[in-house]
Amino acid sequence: MPNFIHSLDAANVHLVLVSMSDRSLPVYIILDCFASTANNLNKNIKLVKAVFINILLLRRRLLSKKKTSSTLCCCYHK
């Protein structure tokens, strides 16, 4: 099970970094950690949560084998 957990963490970090880059948010990467400036903290918290929720929802859809046209969306709402 540890490999599965690490793969979820890695997917979350990857998708968060892509989303931050798409939004031109500053990001600093140190090994397996990332940080941003204090004025973007709330945006980053929402982004991390939204990406992780999307990963879990996608996993649930795949496991239930429901056919859906929706895709993984790395976005958050204000």
N, C-alpha and C positions, 0 to 999 in steps of 0.2 A: 503493500500500500504506500510506502514512502515515495516511491517513484511517481505514483499518480499525483500525490500531493505536491511534489516538487514541479511536476509538469503544469499543474494549475497555477502555481506561483509564477513560474516562468512565463506562461501565456499571459497572465495578468500584467506582469512587468513589461513585457514586449508590447502589448496592446496599449497600455498607459503611455509608454514612451512614444509610440507612433501618434497617439492622439494629442499628446502635448506638443509634439513637433508640428503636427498639422495646424495647431492653434497658435503656433509661434510663442508658446510659453517657455520661459527659460528652464532648463533642466541640467542638473549636474549628476554625473554617474560616477560612483565609487564602488568598484567590485560589483556586488549584487544589490546595492542600495542606490536610490536616487533621491534627489532633493531639488527644491526650487526656491525661489525667493519668497519672503514672508507675505508680500502683498498678493501672491497667487495661491496662498495656502488653501483657502476655502474652495477655489476652483479645482485644485488638485485633489482635495479630499473627495469632492463630488465625482470627479472623473475616475478615481480609483474605485470607488464604490460602484459606480455605474458599469464600469468594465467588468468587475468581478461578478456582479449580478447577471450581466449579459452572458458571461461564460457559464454560470450555473444554469441559467435558463436554456441556453443552447444544449448543454449536456443533458438536461431533463428531456428536452424535445427529442434528442437523438436516442436516448435510452427508451423512450416511450414509442419510438418509431413513428411518430406522427409526421406526416408530410406537411411541410409548411413552406411558404414562399418567403418568409422573413429571413433576414440574414443577421449576422452578428453586427451590431451597431455600436461603435465606440463613441457614444455621445452622451451628453448629460443635459438636463433641462434646468434653466435658472429658476 
